[in-house]
């Protein structure tokens, strides 16, 4: 038996049915890619011009936990599956990987990968309820053995440069003012 149900308010925008009752918090959080979903043969309005087109779409579902211990799920907007450098998916994958993706690579292999996810709150242009949206998903920093990001630890010194001397400050030399 098929029961006709009222569509969810934002059902046409996402490929995942999240049932989020509360607004996901804004900020930057360590996250994991829970799922990636493709939907083939979707009819939608053309990007430019009148009429509709049939496209293949993909979306990423992320999970993250806030400092208070609450767990959240948030998905990307559906993106046309396209390897064109100006395509939303290509730009998103470049941001997520920290480099341009290779053609022929299966992005589904990203399931289970960790990243830093930045979430912002936005309001639809025509008005309406505030919603959470993903504004950035970048690779996790690679921390070196000393607790510094590897990139900062590997800063090359110019040829012939000498390291600045380290001058320890005794506890009794505290002057209370910031020197700069």
C-alpha positions as CSV (number, residue, x, y, z in Angstrom):
1,X,0.0,0.0,0.0
2,X,1.3,3.4,-0.9
3,X,0.4,6.2,1.5
4,X,0.6,9.8,0.2
5,X,2.6,11.9,2.7
6,X,3.1,15.6,2.9
7,X,6.5,16.6,1.6
8,X,9.1,18.0,4.0
9,X,9.7,21.7,3.7
10,X,13.2,21.3,2.3
11,X,12.9,17.8,0.7
12,X,13.6,19.1,-2.8
13,X,17.0,20.5,-1.8
14,X,18.8,17.5,-0.3
15,X,19.5,13.9,-1.2
16,X,19.4,12.8,2.5
17,X,16.4,12.8,4.8
18,X,17.9,14.2,7.9
19,X,14.9,15.0,10.1
20,X,16.8,17.8,11.9
21,X,14.5,19.5,14.3
22,X,17.1,21.9,15.7
23,X,19.4,24.2,13.8
24,X,22.9,22.8,13.7
25,X,25.4,25.0,15.4
26,X,27.7,27.2,13.4
27,X,31.5,26.9,13.7
28,X,34.4,24.7,12.6
29,X,34.5,21.1,13.8
30,X,36.3,17.9,13.1
31,X,33.9,15.8,11.0
32,X,33.6,12.5,9.2
33,X,32.1,11.8,5.8
34,X,29.3,9.4,6.8
35,X,27.8,8.8,3.3
36,X,28.0,10.0,-0.3
37,X,24.8,9.6,-2.3
38,X,24.3,9.8,-6.1
39,X,21.0,10.2,-7.8
40,X,20.9,9.7,-11.5
41,X,18.5,11.2,-14.1
42,X,17.1,14.1,-12.0
43,X,15.1,16.7,-13.9
44,X,15.8,20.2,-12.7
45,X,15.8,23.8,-13.9
46,X,18.7,24.7,-16.2
47,X,21.6,26.6,-14.6
48,X,21.3,29.3,-17.2
49,X,18.4,29.8,-19.5
50,X,14.8,28.5,-19.5
51,X,13.6,25.0,-19.4
52,X,14.8,21.9,-17.6
53,X,17.6,19.4,-18.0
54,X,18.2,15.9,-16.8
55,X,21.4,15.6,-14.7
56,X,23.1,13.2,-12.3
57,X,23.6,14.6,-8.8
58,X,25.7,13.8,-5.7
59,X,25.7,15.0,-2.1
60,X,27.9,14.3,0.9
61,X,26.7,13.6,4.4
62,X,28.9,14.7,7.3
63,X,28.7,13.9,11.0
64,X,30.3,16.0,13.7
65,X,30.1,16.5,17.5
66,X,30.0,19.8,19.3
67,X,32.0,20.4,22.5
68,X,28.9,19.8,24.5
69,X,28.8,16.2,23.2
70,X,25.8,16.6,20.9
71,X,26.1,14.8,17.6
72,X,24.9,16.5,14.3
73,X,24.5,15.4,10.7
74,X,24.6,17.9,7.8
75,X,24.7,17.4,4.1
76,X,25.9,19.4,1.2
77,X,23.6,20.7,-1.4
78,X,23.2,18.4,-4.4
79,X,25.9,19.0,-6.9
80,X,25.9,18.0,-10.6
81,X,28.4,15.2,-11.2
82,X,30.9,17.0,-13.4
83,X,34.6,17.1,-13.7
84,X,34.6,20.6,-15.2
85,X,36.9,22.9,-13.2
86,X,34.1,25.4,-12.7
87,X,31.6,22.8,-11.5
88,X,30.5,22.8,-7.9
89,X,31.5,19.2,-7.3
90,X,35.0,19.8,-8.7
91,X,35.5,22.9,-6.6
92,X,34.2,21.0,-3.5
93,X,36.5,18.0,-4.0
94,X,39.4,20.3,-4.6
95,X,38.7,22.1,-1.3
96,X,38.1,18.8,0.6
97,X,41.3,17.1,-0.8
98,X,43.5,20.2,-0.6
99,X,44.4,19.6,-4.3
100,X,42.6,19.0,-7.6
101,X,41.0,15.5,-7.9
102,X,42.4,13.2,-10.5
103,X,40.1,12.2,-13.4
104,X,38.9,8.6,-13.2
105,X,39.1,8.6,-9.4
106,X,36.1,7.3,-7.5
107,X,35.1,10.0,-4.9
108,X,33.0,7.4,-3.1
109,X,36.3,6.2,-1.5
110,X,36.0,9.3,0.7
111,X,33.4,7.6,2.9
112,X,34.8,7.5,6.4
113,X,37.4,10.2,5.8
114,X,37.9,12.9,8.4
115,X,38.1,16.6,7.7
116,X,37.5,20.0,9.2
117,X,33.9,21.2,8.5
118,X,32.9,24.8,8.7
119,X,29.2,25.4,9.2
120,X,27.4,28.8,8.8
121,X,23.9,30.0,9.3
122,X,22.1,31.5,6.3
123,X,18.7,32.9,5.5
124,X,17.1,32.2,2.1
125,X,17.1,35.2,-0.3
126,X,13.3,35.4,-0.4
127,X,13.1,35.2,3.4
128,X,12.2,32.2,5.5
129,X,13.8,30.2,8.3
130,X,17.5,30.3,9.1
131,X,19.3,27.1,8.1
132,X,22.8,25.6,8.6
133,X,25.0,25.2,5.5
134,X,28.4,23.9,4.8
135,X,30.8,26.7,3.8
136,X,34.1,24.7,3.9
137,X,35.3,21.2,4.2
138,X,39.1,21.0,4.3
139,X,41.7,18.3,5.1
140,X,42.6,17.9,8.8
141,X,46.0,19.5,9.6
142,X,48.9,17.1,9.7
143,X,50.4,17.6,13.1
144,X,54.1,16.9,13.5
145,X,55.8,15.1,16.4
146,X,56.0,18.4,18.4
147,X,52.4,19.3,18.2
148,X,52.7,21.9,15.5
149,X,51.1,21.7,12.1
150,X,53.6,19.9,9.8
151,X,53.5,22.9,7.3
152,X,54.7,25.3,10.1
153,X,57.4,22.9,11.3
154,X,58.8,22.6,7.7
155,X,59.2,26.3,6.9
156,X,62.4,26.5,4.8
157,X,65.0,29.0,5.9
158,X,66.6,31.1,3.1
159,X,70.1,30.0,2.0
160,X,72.7,31.4,4.4
161,X,70.1,32.5,7.0
162,X,71.0,32.0,10.7
163,X,68.4,31.1,13.2
164,X,67.4,33.9,15.6
165,X,69.0,33.4,19.1
166,X,66.7,32.3,21.8
167,X,66.9,34.6,24.9
168,X,65.2,33.1,27.9
169,X,63.3,35.6,30.1
170,X,63.7,35.2,33.8
171,X,60.5,35.1,35.9
172,X,61.6,38.3,37.7
173,X,61.8,40.3,34.4
174,X,58.0,40.3,33.8
175,X,57.0,43.9,33.0
176,X,53.3,43.3,32.4
177,X,53.2,45.2,29.1
178,X,52.9,43.6,25.6
179,X,56.1,44.7,23.8
180,X,54.3,45.2,20.4
